Amino acid sequence: MNQIALPLDWPEDERDDEFILSDANAAVARHLEHWALWPVPVTILTGPRKSGRSLVGRLFARKTGGRLLDDAWRVDEETLFHAWNAAMETHRPLLIVADAPPPEWSVSLPDLASRLTATPRVAIQPPDDALMTALLERGLARRGLPVPPTLTAWLSARIERTYVGIIGAIGALDRAALSRQHRLTVPLARDALMQAGVIDAR
């Protein structure tokens, strides 16, 4: 499991720029790395909440000189339309980030809808086992909480397999360790996550 380094020479150690590569997002990284080969200089990137899609977009725009339109379903359709056309005219890449691609968010402007239909799409997937482990370890380490391997495996098998679920579990464990002034253990984690409603009694 590596911090993102190969695609676009993205940084390895800057805290704000860490993005862990796994099978859940490697296809996205490869696609963005080879943006010059896209059939049109625009791509729609989707993924679950807290999956790092906005971070990837910012890194991509910074490294390529391209443009990022985040939360695209909230962007004015005329703005999207003109941004798509500008990318074609200038060959400056445009990355459109959204929860899901059209038609899952409604587009009423026919010319924009036809352009988005022709736009390549890539998606960050839910976290796999390796990414679950890495995100838990990194998130807890950032809170100054060393994690025994047995605890990481226990957490990965029980918490919700979503990026939001991982963040919620880390927050609950941090609060429990701070309030009890105790290192993380499986019993402490079980109590903390049950009290937070992150897991049920098992």
Salt bridges, closest charged atoms under 4 A:
ASP17 OD2 - ARG62 NH1 2.95
GLU18 OE1 - ARG138 NH1 3.51
GLU18 OE1 - ARG142 NH2 2.53
GLU33 OE1 - HIS34 NE2 3.90
ASP71 OD2 - ARG74 NH1 3.46
GLU78 OE1 - HIS82 NE2 3.43
ASP99 OD1 - ARG53 NH2 2.61
ASP129 OD1 - ARG161 NH2 2.82
ASP174 OD2 - ARG143 NH1 2.77
ASP191 OD2 - ARG180 NH1 3.98
ASP200 OD1 - ARG202 NE 2.94
